[in-house]
Structure formats: C-alpha cells, structure tokens
Amino acid sequence: MLTSGLFTIALDFGVGVFSGANLWLEISVRPAASNMAFTTLSPRQPILAVPYSVYAQSAKTVSLGGITSPQIAAGQLVRTLNGLTDDVVLGAGNNITLTKTGNTLQISAAGASFGTSGIPKMQVFTTSGVFTVPDGANRIMVKAWGGGGGGGASSGNYSGGGGGGGGFGEDIFTVTPGTPYTVTVGAGGLGGQASGTAAQNGEPSSFGALLFASGGIGARNASQGTGPGSGGTGGSSSATLSASGAQGSGGAQGTSGVGVAGGAGGAASQGGGGGGGGLGYNVTNPPANYPGNPGGIGAIPGGGGGGGGGGWTSRGGAGGRGLVVVYW
C-alpha cells in the first residue's frame, strides 16, 4: 500500500531463513502497471532485531534441568529463562553445587551419590589401605571401629579381666574427587600371657586426618600378689557421632583350690561383642585332657578379649580387629 510516497508490505521468508548470519534486504521498484525494468534502491537494508525475534522462537533454545527457554541467537543473550528476564542469577541451594566449565554449567548434588536403587556405594576396609574419592562424589560418610583390647591372664585361683571394646565413630565429610586418604585399620590387642606378659591395647583405626577411633585398653593380668585382673576401658573417637566401647568385666577370686571364670571382654558400640571369660577349673581335680582355660577372642569389629579363667594360669583372649567403611 502506497501512502504519501511511503509503502508498507508484510513479508514472509519462511521457516529456517534466519540462522543467525548477517542478512540484508534488496528492494527494486517500478511504476504500477508498468512494463519498465525495476530500479534497484541503494543501499540494501540490514535485517535488524525485530525480524530476528522469529529466530528466538523457532531455532534455538536454552535447556536447564528439562526446562527450555528461547534464545535470541548463537553468542547473544538469553531473552527469558523460565519466565525470568534481564539479570538472571543461578544460585546453589542446599546440597547443590554449580560448576562452570567453558560454556557448560554442571549442577550436582553435594550429598552422597545414590544409584537407581537408592543404596549408596561403599568400600569396606578390613586391612589398612588407601581410599581415593571417586569422580562425582563430593561428600562421603565414614564409619570406623578401633581394635579391641586383649584380655588379662589368670593366676592360680584369680581370673583375668576382659579387654575394653574399641571406640566407634561416624561422620560425614565434604571432599574433592581424586583426593587420596590413608585408611588405617587397627589390630586387636593380644591377650595377657601366663608368663606374665601384659595384655596389649587395641590399635586405633583412622581415615586420613578426618576421623580417629581409638582401640580398647588391654585388661590387667591377675596376680597372686594383687588379686584378680581388672577390666580394660573402652576406646572413643573424634567423630561427630562417637560411641565408646564397653569396659571389660573384672576378674574374680575363687575359693581354695577352685577357680572362677575370667571377666568378659567389652563390646564395641555397633560392633563386635567381647570374648567370654575362660572357665574356672578345680586346681586339684582338672578335667580329663585339660585344655587350660583361656579367655575367648573378641568379635570383629572391635570386641575386647575375654580374661583367662582362674584355677590355672591361662592366657587372656585377643581383641577383635577394627574396621573402616566408606559410603558415597
């Protein structure tokens, strides 16, 4: 339509014309109902922002978490993002991390990585080793038990005490993938010997410098001079959730010629039970094929060893070894 020398017309270039490249519009004119050649107007007119809004609606989109939003063109600004415009800021919420690598924005859960079954992955350390944080794991949970203390030996009618249970600790830590941590699994302490060798303490377990669980204390041997052996105290830990191992039971004194059972070892919290005390035998009339009356071995993880039974000089039981379990 021509009005006072100006004309307007609606142009439809079809789908896919506006690809982001610079485009110009060439216009040629001639009088109406004329067979004259067209006169090309100069200069050509550049295609500006209004036509390129079509490109934003049809060609490119921004996708974030399954939500798509139109984009103006490659290398241009986002026009709108899920109804937000202008200065849009993406903020990390609870347990969420945002990592920018080039033009990629990675959104990750900062907690443990769970599979489709909802069960976390774990690595169990029954011996010392190294744990390297797997790719994608930003937080881990660690449980550790120290080794159980050894039980005390008996002496004559006096029985030995039970060893203390290993300490237990559980905590959650923020970590960086690829970081190695030294894992130490504490051994159980050896039981006291009839020769008079003292019972050993359980060794500590640890996860790098992040978590430490001490071992149970070895029980005291019985002695004709000092009496029954006392039980060892339980270990503890440095973790937020910390539970001390149980103290071993003390030994007892038998009557003349008759022994009594040794003290039971202390149990580790959420771990192994303590070994039972050795049986008490009549010194003057022991059973056939007399095997002695040693204390029982503490259960794994972290159970204290049982004390040797009175009525004979018998060794205490060894404590159970510790354990470290890592979840991510």
C-alpha positions in Angstrom: 0.0 0.0 0.0 1.4 3.4 -1.0 0.6 6.4 1.1 2.3 9.8 0.5 5.2 8.2 -1.2 5.6 5.5 1.5 4.6 1.9 1.1 4.3 -1.0 3.6 4.2 -4.7 2.9 4.2 -7.9 5.1 7.0 -10.2 4.1 7.1 -13.9 4.9 10.5 -15.5 4.2 9.5 -19.0 5.5 11.0 -21.1 8.3 14.8 -21.5 8.6 15.8 -18.4 6.8 17.1 -16.6 9.9 20.0 -18.7 11.0 22.0 -16.1 12.9 24.0 -14.8 9.9 24.0 -11.1 8.9 21.3 -10.6 6.2 20.3 -7.6 4.0 17.1 -6.8 2.1 17.4 -5.7 -1.5 14.4 -3.6 -2.8 13.6 -2.9 -6.5 10.7 -0.6 -7.7 8.8 0.5 -10.9 5.6 2.3 -11.5 2.4 0.4 -11.0 1.0 -1.4 -14.2 4.3 -0.6 -15.9 6.5 -2.9 -18.0 9.6 -0.9 -17.3 12.6 -2.5 -15.8 12.9 -2.5 -12.0 15.1 0.2 -10.4 17.2 -1.2 -7.5 17.3 1.0 -4.4 20.7 1.5 -2.8 21.9 0.7 -0.2 20.5 -2.6 0.7 18.7 -2.5 4.1 20.2 -4.7 7.0 17.8 -7.1 8.8 17.6 -5.8 12.3 16.4 -7.1 15.7 12.6 -7.3 15.0 12.9 -10.0 12.3 15.4 -11.9 14.3 12.8 -12.4 17.1 11.5 -15.1 14.9 14.8 -16.9 15.2 14.5 -16.8 19.0 11.1 -18.6 18.9 11.9 -21.2 16.3 15.5 -22.1 16.0 17.4 -22.1 19.3 16.5 -22.8 22.9 18.3 -22.9 26.3 17.7 -26.1 28.3 18.2 -26.3 32.1 17.0 -29.3 34.1 14.5 -30.3 31.4 13.0 -26.7 31.2 13.6 -25.0 27.8 13.6 -21.3 27.1 14.0 -19.3 23.9 17.5 -17.9 23.0 18.0 -14.9 20.6 20.9 -16.4 18.6 24.3 -18.0 19.0 26.5 -15.8 21.0 23.7 -13.5 22.1 22.0 -13.0 25.5 19.2 -15.2 26.9 15.9 -13.4 26.3 14.0 -15.3 29.0 14.6 -18.2 31.3 11.5 -20.0 32.7 9.7 -16.6 32.9 12.7 -14.7 34.3 14.2 -11.8 32.3 17.2 -9.4 32.5 19.8 -10.3 35.2 19.1 -14.0 36.0 21.4 -15.5 38.7 21.6 -19.2 39.3 22.3 -19.9 43.0 23.3 -23.3 44.5 20.8 -24.5 47.1 21.2 -26.9 50.0 23.5 -29.9 49.0 23.8 -28.5 45.4 27.0 -27.4 43.7 27.3 -25.4 40.4 30.4 -25.9 38.4 31.2 -23.9 35.2 33.5 -25.4 32.6 33.7 -23.3 29.5 30.1 -22.9 28.3 28.9 -25.9 30.3 27.1 -25.4 33.7 27.1 -28.6 35.7 24.6 -28.9 38.5 25.5 -31.7 41.0 24.1 -33.0 44.3 26.6 -32.2 47.0 25.5 -35.3 49.1 26.2 -38.9 48.5 25.8 -40.3 45.1 22.9 -42.8 45.0 22.2 -45.4 42.4 18.7 -46.1 41.0 18.1 -48.5 43.9 18.7 -45.6 46.4 21.5 -47.6 48.1 24.9 -45.8 48.3 28.1 -47.3 47.2 30.6 -48.4 49.8 34.1 -49.7 50.3 35.0 -51.9 53.3 38.5 -51.9 54.7 39.4 -55.0 56.8 43.0 -54.1 56.4 44.8 -50.8 56.0 44.9 -49.2 52.6 44.1 -46.0 50.6 40.7 -44.6 49.6 40.6 -42.3 46.6 37.5 -40.2 46.3 35.6 -41.4 43.1 34.5 -39.0 40.3 31.3 -37.2 41.1 31.5 -37.8 44.9 31.5 -34.6 46.8 30.5 -35.9 50.2 31.3 -39.2 51.9 30.3 -40.9 55.1 32.9 -42.8 57.2 32.4 -45.3 59.9 35.4 -46.6 61.9 36.0 -49.0 64.8 39.2 -49.3 66.8 40.6 -52.7 67.7 39.5 -54.4 70.9 41.9 -54.7 73.9 43.3 -58.0 74.9 42.0 -59.9 78.0 44.2 -60.4 81.0 45.8 -63.8 82.1 44.7 -65.7 85.2 46.9 -66.7 88.1 46.0 -69.6 90.3 42.5 -69.1 91.7 42.4 -65.5 90.4 40.9 -64.9 86.9 41.9 -62.2 84.5 39.8 -59.2 83.4 38.3 -58.6 80.0 39.7 -56.2 77.4 37.9 -53.0 76.6 35.9 -52.6 73.4 37.2 -50.5 70.5 35.8 -47.0 70.0 33.3 -46.2 67.3 32.9 -43.1 65.2 30.7 -42.0 62.3 30.9 -38.7 60.4 30.1 -37.0 57.0 32.8 -35.0 55.2 32.9 -32.7 52.1 35.6 -34.0 49.8 37.1 -33.4 46.4 37.1 -36.2 43.7 40.5 -37.7 43.2 41.8 -37.0 46.7 43.5 -40.0 48.3 43.1 -40.7 52.0 45.2 -43.2 54.0 43.0 -45.7 55.8 44.3 -47.5 58.9 42.6 -50.5 60.4 43.6 -51.1 64.0 44.6 -54.6 65.1 43.1 -56.2 68.2 45.4 -56.4 71.2 47.0 -59.7 72.2 45.8 -61.3 75.4 48.0 -61.4 78.5 50.2 -64.4 78.8 50.7 -66.9 81.6 54.4 -65.9 81.6 53.3 -62.5 83.0 53.4 -60.6 79.7 50.7 -57.9 79.9 47.7 -57.7 77.6 48.0 -55.3 74.7 45.8 -52.3 73.9 43.8 -52.4 70.7 45.3 -50.3 67.9 43.4 -47.2 66.6 41.7 -47.0 63.2 41.6 -43.8 61.2 40.6 -42.2 57.9 43.3 -39.7 57.0 43.3 -36.8 59.4 39.4 -36.6 59.3 38.4 -39.4 61.7 40.1 -41.3 64.5 38.8 -44.2 66.6 41.0 -45.4 69.5 41.4 -49.0 70.5 40.2 -50.6 73.7 42.6 -50.8 76.6 44.1 -54.2 77.5 42.9 -55.8 80.8 45.3 -56.3 83.7 46.6 -59.8 84.4 45.6 -61.4 87.6 48.4 -61.9 90.2 48.7 -63.9 93.4 50.1 -60.7 95.0 47.4 -58.2 93.9 44.4 -60.4 93.1 42.1 -60.6 90.1 42.7 -58.7 86.9 40.7 -55.5 86.3 38.8 -55.0 83.0 40.2 -52.6 80.4 38.3 -49.4 79.5 36.7 -48.9 76.0 38.1 -46.7 73.3 36.4 -43.5 71.9 36.5 -41.5 68.6 36.9 -38.0 67.2 33.7 -38.2 65.1 30.5 -36.2 65.5 28.7 -39.4 66.2 31.0 -41.1 68.8 30.4 -44.0 71.0 32.8 -45.5 73.5 33.4 -49.2 73.6 32.2 -51.0 76.7 34.6 -51.7 79.6 35.7 -55.3 80.1 34.5 -57.1 83.2 36.9 -57.6 86.0 38.2 -61.0 87.1 37.3 -62.7 90.3 38.8 -64.7 93.2 38.0 -68.4 93.6 37.9 -70.4 96.8 40.7 -72.6 97.9 41.5 -74.9 95.1 38.6 -73.8 93.0 38.9 -71.3 90.1 36.3 -68.8 88.7 35.6 -67.7 85.2 37.5 -64.8 83.7 35.9 -61.4 83.0 34.1 -61.0 79.7 35.6 -58.6 77.1 33.8 -55.3 76.4 31.7 -55.0 73.3 32.3 -52.3 70.7 29.4 -49.9 70.0 27.5 -51.1 66.9 30.3 -53.6 66.5 31.7 -56.9 67.8 30.9 -58.4 71.2 33.6 -59.1 73.8 35.1 -62.6 74.2 33.8 -64.7 77.1 36.0 -65.3 80.1 37.8 -68.6 80.4 36.1 -71.3 82.6 37.2 -71.8 86.2 38.6 -75.2 87.0 39.3 -77.1 90.2 43.0 -76.9 90.6 43.3 -80.3 92.4 40.9 -82.1 90.0 41.1 -80.7 86.5 39.0 -82.4 83.8 40.5 -85.1 81.6 42.7 -83.8 78.7 42.8 -80.5 80.5 43.0 -77.8 77.7 43.6 -74.9 80.0 41.0 -72.1 80.4 42.0 -69.2 78.1 39.7 -66.2 77.5 37.6 -66.0 74.4 38.6 -63.9 71.4 36.7 -60.7 70.9 34.4 -60.5 67.9 35.1 -58.3 64.9 35.0 -55.4 64.8 36.5 -54.1 68.0 35.3 -56.6 70.6 37.6 -56.9 73.7 39.2 -60.2 74.5 38.0 -62.3 77.5 40.1 -62.8 80.6 41.7 -66.1 81.4 39.8 -68.3 83.9 41.0 -69.0 87.4 42.1 -72.3 88.7 45.1 -72.4 86.5 47.5 -69.8 84.9 45.9 -69.3 81.5 46.2 -66.6 78.8 43.7 -63.9 78.0 41.9 -63.8 74.7 42.9 -61.4 71.9 40.7 -58.4 71.0 38.9 -58.3 67.6 40.4 -56.2 64.9 38.9 -52.8 63.9 37.1 -51.9 60.7 36.6 -48.8 58.4 33.7 -48.4 56.0 33.3 -45.6 53.5 30.0 -44.7 51.8 29.5 -42.3 48.9 
